[in-house]
Each structure stands twice: as C-alpha cells, then as structure tokens.
Amino acid sequence: MATRAVLIERFGGPEVLDLREVDKPTPGPGELLVRVLASGTNPVEAKIRQGVVMPDLPLPAVLGGDVSGVVEAAGAGVSEFAAGDEVFYTPELTQAGSYADYNVVAASIVAPKPRALSHVEAAAVPLAGGTAWEAIVRRLAVRPGETVLVHAGAGGVGSFAVQFAVAAGALVLATAGPDSQDLLRELGAVPIDYHDDDPVQITLDHTGGVGADAVLDLVGGENLVKSSAAARPFGRIATVLPPAGQLTRLYQQNQQLHGIMLTRERRRLEELTPLFDRGQVRPVVRDVLPLDQVRQAHERLDSGHARGKTVLSLT
C-alpha cells in the first residue's frame, strides 16, 4: 500500500524536501505502527536538512521529530498499546521521522496523548516541551519563589519553559523580540525586549541586584557568557547549545552549568501531561500547514525568528 512521506536525498535548502509515495511500513517486535495525524517542526530538523547536524545521516531520509497520531498496529510483544489508541512522542533522529502518513516507533518511547489537547496541539509538545521540561524541572529544579530568566521565551522550547517555570511558582523574566512581548505576558512572564532592553540589568533590578536563581539560555554563543552576569552567585544555568567564549565569571561565581540533551522516553511525556490536562500549560502553535507545504514550514525555521511552533496537519 502506497502512502506519503517527505524525503531528502541531499542536504540543502527547503527545496530538497520532496513529498513522495512510499510503501507503508510494518512494525517489528516491540514497535508500533502509528498513523500520523500531525507533526511538529523544529529548528533541529532544519539543521539536519542543511547538513549542519548529523552530516553522516544516511540518505534518503525522512525528517520530523514530533508525532501525534493513532496506533494502527502493534508489533509482537507490545501489550501497553492497541489499535485506536491516541499517542504522542518524539522519534529517534536516526530513524524515519514524522513527515509521513505513517511512522514506526519503539513502543517504549510512546505515551498516551494528553486528553485536553487536539492532535495539532499535541504535535507541538514532545520535542520542544520535553526539552523545556528537562531544563526547568529536572536540571534547574525550579522551586516556588525563585526568579528565573528564560532567553528566547517566545520560541518553541522557550514558550514551554516559561510556562513550566510559572507553574512551579517562580517569578519568570523572558526575552523575545518586540512582536512577542504580549505573548510573553500571556504566558505569565515579565517581558524583556532584547532589541532595546538589557536583560542582565532588568534581572538585577527585579532581584535587588542579586541575580536570578536560574537562567535558561536558548540562544547560545556569547549570550551564555552574559547569562552568567544575570545569575546570582551559586545560581544555576542551563543551555541546549554548546558554550562559546570564556566562562571565567561562571566559575568565579560558583555557578552550576547544565547542558540539556533530550533522550527519548515515555516517562518525561507522562510527567508533563497533567499540566496540559489541568490547563496550566498550553502549546503555542503559530501556524498549521498541510504536509505538501513542508517547504514553507522550513522557510520559517530558517528565518530564525520562530514564534511558537509550526505544525504540519496530515488529516
């Protein structure tokens, strides 16, 4: 049976994304065949497409790191899911991705879809939401009454990080461009316009000159060095990007640095699901596009100014 999938046969711009007919995959032992109803798009997928990340990826390849869909069939040995179950997850980067009508995945990394979310909303969660959860809850361990600074708070990961920190009872300051200031307020943060404002000074002003208890840097480069100046002595800093420059101040201040690397696991998705079902957190979906407009979705990723998530609908 022929189905659709978006393949790349070479690295390059959005034009290398090619929608084709492919054979319907079959699940093996311990795997699920999932009918993909919606797929999130993420900056890392654009980097893979460009050959910047995973340059040794065997081609042709199907990209896509977010699935929300329905189980079509379960392979041998799978007892926790059955045909018709609604699920969401992040496929492994080394396997076929979510820009396709069907996806085969290890059942061990799949979780039930949050009941309160549509498939489009749920598809915006696994990769970005899981990364934010790893940063705010597991690594930075944000506690009630603390002050947290989130750089790039209006993006896919940042918008979840802001909400997770607010839900934890923290005062949250977040940076974004001028067009995203209202969004930051809606998410519960004190907005900082990185074009006109000094995030370090504003953070110090809100903490009596002490600095934030925790800082999440989603920008990287020299911004990570600046993040140290916004954090208090013995404060915590987390980043999803490798540091650049000299971090002398960080060590002088005895500040903790946490690198965030997302592993695929069911438990993390199960941990964050109650916040969605209670209405404490919501995905920020900027646009919904059909699968045949995947190139337009990647043009937005390439712009570097994503606000929330662009989701591909496959229904």
C-alpha positions in Angstrom: 0.0 0.0 0.0 1.5 3.4 -1.0 1.5 6.3 1.5 3.1 9.7 1.6 6.4 10.7 3.1 8.7 13.8 2.7 12.2 12.7 1.8 15.6 14.4 1.4 18.1 12.8 -0.9 20.7 15.5 -0.4 21.4 18.3 2.1 20.5 21.9 1.3 17.7 24.4 1.5 13.9 23.8 1.8 13.8 22.8 -1.9 15.4 19.4 -1.1 12.2 18.4 0.8 10.3 16.1 -1.6 6.9 14.7 -1.0 6.6 11.2 -2.5 4.7 8.0 -2.4 6.4 5.3 -0.4 5.5 1.8 0.8 3.6 1.6 4.1 5.9 0.5 6.9 5.4 -2.6 9.1 6.1 -2.7 12.8 8.6 -5.2 14.2 8.7 -6.8 17.7 8.3 -4.1 20.4 7.2 -1.5 17.8 4.1 0.4 16.9 2.8 1.5 13.5 1.3 4.9 14.1 -0.9 6.8 11.7 0.5 10.4 11.9 -2.3 13.0 12.2 0.0 15.9 13.0 3.8 16.6 13.0 5.5 19.4 14.7 8.5 21.1 13.0 11.7 22.1 14.9 14.8 24.1 14.3 17.0 20.9 14.6 15.2 19.5 11.6 16.3 22.4 9.5 19.9 22.0 10.7 19.7 18.3 9.8 18.3 19.2 6.3 21.2 21.6 5.9 23.8 19.0 6.9 24.9 21.0 9.9 23.6 18.5 12.4 24.1 14.7 11.7 26.1 15.2 8.4 26.6 11.4 8.3 22.8 10.7 8.2 22.2 8.0 5.6 20.1 9.4 2.7 17.4 9.3 1.6 15.9 10.2 4.9 12.5 11.3 6.4 12.8 14.1 8.9 10.5 15.1 11.7 10.7 15.0 15.4 7.1 15.2 16.7 4.2 12.8 16.3 0.7 13.0 17.4 -1.5 10.2 16.0 -3.3 6.9 16.3 -1.9 3.5 16.7 -2.6 1.4 13.6 -1.0 -1.8 14.7 1.2 -3.2 17.4 4.2 -5.5 16.8 4.9 -8.7 18.7 5.4 -8.3 22.5 3.6 -4.9 22.8 0.8 -5.1 25.4 0.5 -1.5 26.6 -0.9 -0.1 23.4 -3.5 -1.3 20.9 -5.0 -0.2 17.6 -7.0 3.0 18.0 -5.0 4.4 21.0 -4.1 8.1 20.6 -0.4 8.7 21.3 2.4 11.3 21.0 6.2 11.1 21.0 9.5 12.1 19.5 11.0 9.6 17.1 14.7 8.9 17.3 16.7 11.1 15.0 18.4 8.1 13.4 15.1 6.5 12.4 12.4 7.6 10.0 10.8 10.8 11.1 7.3 12.2 11.3 6.9 14.0 8.0 4.9 11.0 6.7 1.5 9.4 6.9 2.8 6.5 9.0 5.7 6.1 11.4 7.2 3.0 13.0 8.5 3.6 16.6 9.7 1.7 19.6 6.7 1.4 21.9 8.9 2.2 24.9 9.2 5.9 24.0 5.5 6.4 23.2 3.0 8.0 25.6 -0.8 8.5 25.6 -1.8 11.8 24.1 -3.0 14.4 26.6 -6.8 14.3 26.7 -7.1 18.1 26.7 -5.1 18.6 23.5 -6.0 18.2 19.9 -3.6 16.3 17.7 -2.3 19.5 16.2 -1.6 20.9 19.7 -0.1 17.6 20.9 2.3 17.5 18.0 3.8 20.8 19.2 4.8 19.3 22.5 7.1 16.3 22.5 10.5 17.6 21.4 10.2 21.3 22.5 8.1 20.5 25.6 10.3 17.6 26.6 13.4 19.8 26.2 11.9 22.5 28.3 10.8 20.0 31.0 14.3 18.6 31.1 15.7 22.1 31.6 13.2 23.6 34.0 12.1 20.7 36.1 14.9 18.1 36.0 18.1 20.1 35.6 17.4 23.6 37.0 14.9 22.1 39.5 13.0 25.4 39.7 11.2 25.9 43.1 8.4 28.2 44.3 9.5 31.8 45.0 12.6 31.7 42.8 13.4 34.0 39.9 14.1 32.5 36.5 15.3 34.2 33.4 14.5 32.5 30.1 16.2 33.7 26.9 14.2 33.3 23.7 11.0 32.8 25.7 8.6 33.0 22.7 10.1 30.2 20.7 9.1 26.5 20.7 11.2 25.5 23.7 11.1 28.8 25.4 7.3 29.2 25.5 7.1 25.8 27.3 10.0 26.7 29.6 8.2 30.0 30.7 5.0 28.1 31.5 6.7 25.3 33.3 8.6 27.8 35.5 5.4 29.8 36.2 3.6 26.6 37.1 6.4 25.8 39.5 5.7 29.0 41.3 8.6 31.1 40.1 8.8 34.7 39.0 9.8 34.4 35.3 11.5 37.0 33.2 11.8 36.2 29.5 13.4 37.8 26.4 11.9 38.0 23.0 11.6 40.4 20.0 9.2 43.4 20.1 6.4 41.4 18.3 6.4 38.8 21.0 6.1 40.9 24.2 2.3 40.4 24.5 2.8 36.7 24.1 5.3 36.6 27.0 2.8 38.4 29.2 0.0 36.0 28.3 2.3 33.1 29.3 2.9 34.7 32.7 6.4 36.2 32.2 7.8 39.7 32.7 8.7 40.5 29.1 12.1 41.8 28.0 12.7 43.2 24.5 16.2 42.1 23.6 16.4 44.7 20.9 16.0 47.7 23.3 16.5 46.3 26.8 19.4 44.9 28.8 18.3 41.5 30.2 21.0 41.5 32.8 20.1 44.9 34.2 16.4 44.1 34.2 17.0 40.9 36.0 19.2 42.6 38.6 16.5 45.2 39.1 13.9 42.6 39.8 16.1 40.7 42.3 17.5 43.6 44.3 20.9 43.3 42.5 21.3 39.7 43.5 20.6 38.0 40.2 18.3 35.2 39.0 18.3 31.8 40.8 18.2 30.1 37.5 18.8 31.0 33.8 17.8 29.0 30.7 19.8 30.1 27.7 18.3 29.0 24.4 20.4 31.4 22.3 24.0 30.1 22.8 27.3 31.7 21.8 28.3 34.8 23.8 24.8 35.0 25.2 25.7 32.2 27.5 28.5 34.3 28.9 26.1 37.1 29.5 23.7 34.7 31.3 26.3 34.3 34.0 26.1 38.0 34.8 22.3 37.7 35.2 22.6 34.7 37.6 23.3 35.0 41.3 26.3 33.5 42.9 25.8 29.8 43.3 22.9 30.1 40.8 22.1 27.6 38.1 22.4 28.0 34.3 21.2 25.6 31.6 21.8 25.6 27.9 20.8 23.5 24.9 23.7 24.8 22.9 27.4 24.4 23.5 29.1 27.3 25.2 31.3 29.8 23.3 33.9 32.2 24.8 35.5 32.2 28.2 33.2 31.3 31.1 35.6 32.6 33.7 32.8 34.6 35.5 30.6 31.5 35.8 33.4 29.6 37.7 34.3 32.6 39.8 30.7 32.8 40.9 30.5 29.1 41.7 27.5 28.9 39.3 26.3 25.5 38.0 26.2 24.9 34.3 23.8 22.2 32.9 23.9 21.0 29.3 20.5 19.8 28.1 20.4 16.7 25.9 17.0 15.3 25.2 16.6 11.5 25.5 13.5 9.8 24.1 11.5 8.4 27.0 7.9 7.8 27.9 8.3 8.9 31.5 9.0 12.6 30.6 5.9 12.8 28.5 3.8 11.3 31.2 5.3 13.7 33.8 4.3 16.8 31.8 0.9 15.6 30.6 -1.0 16.6 33.8 -0.1 20.2 33.3 -1.8 20.2 29.9 -4.9 18.3 31.2 -5.3 20.7 34.1 -5.0 23.7 31.7 -1.9 25.1 33.4 0.2 25.0 30.2 -0.8 25.3 26.5 1.2 24.8 23.3 1.9 27.9 21.3 1.0 27.0 17.7 1.8 29.7 15.3 0.7 28.1 12.0 -0.8 24.9 10.8 0.2 23.8 7.3 -0.7 20.7 5.2 2.1 18.2 4.6 2.6 19.4 1.0 3.6 22.8 2.3 6.5 21.4 4.4 9.0 23.6 2.4 7.2 26.8 3.7 7.4 25.4 7.2 11.2 25.1 6.8 11.5 28.5 5.4 10.1 29.8 8.7 12.5 27.6 10.6 15.4 29.0 8.6 14.3 32.6 9.4 15.5 32.1 13.0 12.6 34.1 14.4 10.1 31.4 15.1 7.3 32.3 17.5 5.8 29.2 18.9 5.5 26.1 16.7 4.6 25.5 13.1 2.7 22.2 12.8 2.0 20.0 9.8 -1.5 18.6 9.6 -1.8 15.2 7.9 -5.6 14.8 8.1 
